[in-house]
Amino acid sequence: MSTFASYIIKSFKHDGHLHRMWLENALVPETLLHESHKAEAINVFINCQTKIVEADGKEWVSRIPGVSFFVPKQWFNVVALLEESGVRYYCNIASPPYVTGNVLTYIDYDLDVIRLPNGDVHIVDQEEYERHKQSYHYSSIVDSKVKQGLRDLLKRIEKNSAPFHEELVNYYYREWEKWKGRGTEA
């Protein structure tokens, strides 16, 4: 059986200060990745009841299992939350991921897109983005990359392109559960 390696995911703000850390994330081994994810070298992580540390030091534990997708060179990442009503996708407009050792980092640029289980799509935190654009002095290049990332993400959502496939989200989570020894009914 393939091994899920443990990673820390760290989110930063543009000025370099820590935004949030997820302390236990299991990287889905390449042998289990769907061909569409392999083709883009997407890093897929599973977390469930992981400790999260906020910038102010506050700690809490996630309640909802998540499957996260980080696409190299793309200015967004996607967290598929496995809720009772179905998969809710919480998408962060963010710098491309950077991996060193067993730590993945990215810069969070505030803008978020939520795709609900019923398919409704909402862009949120636009005011926060505009506020931080001023206070952190985003360059025109960063602003352009953020806006392109939003367009690229919305296009993927519209076309139901990777990683917006609920059956693969559930597959990865079941494989991780099996590996953890919890098992699930097929």
BELJODA-V745332 format. One record per residue. N is the residue number from 1. PHI is phi in whole degrees, 0 to 359 (999 if undefined). Layout:
# BELJODA-V745332
N PHI
N PHI
This chain:
# BELJODA-V745332
1 999
2 292
3 260
4 266
5 280
6 271
7 230
8 255
9 248
10 239
11 251
12 241
13 263
14 304
15 278
16 98
17 280
18 296
19 260
20 195
21 230
22 253
23 276
24 226
25 225
26 261
27 284
28 292
29 296
30 304
31 297
32 261
33 289
34 295
35 303
36 295
37 280
38 299
39 301
40 259
41 55
42 289
43 273
44 243
45 237
46 245
47 218
48 207
49 54
50 271
51 285
52 241
53 245
54 275
55 303
56 276
57 93
58 298
59 241
60 207
61 241
62 296
63 261
64 251
65 300
66 226
67 239
68 255
69 236
70 239
71 258
72 306
73 70
74 261
75 268
76 195
77 221
78 230
79 245
80 267
81 262
82 273
83 258
84 302
85 277
86 130
87 272
88 253
89 262
90 251
91 247
92 259
93 279
94 204
95 297
96 302
97 290
98 233
99 245
100 222
101 60
102 253
103 230
104 251
105 233
106 201
107 258
108 273
109 253
110 73
111 299
112 226
113 235
114 244
115 248
116 282
117 305
118 276
119 97
120 297
121 239
122 228
123 265
124 234
125 69
126 296
127 294
128 297
129 301
130 298
131 296
132 289
133 302
134 285
135 290
136 265
137 56
138 300
139 287
140 296
141 293
142 297
143 302
144 295
145 296
146 298
147 294
148 293
149 301
150 297
151 298
152 298
153 296
154 298
155 295
156 297
157 298
158 300
159 269
160 53
161 279
162 308
163 257
164 272
165 229
166 304
167 295
168 285
169 302
170 295
171 300
172 300
173 295
174 298
175 297
176 294
177 300
178 299
179 298
180 286
181 87
182 276
183 67
184 220
185 282
186 280
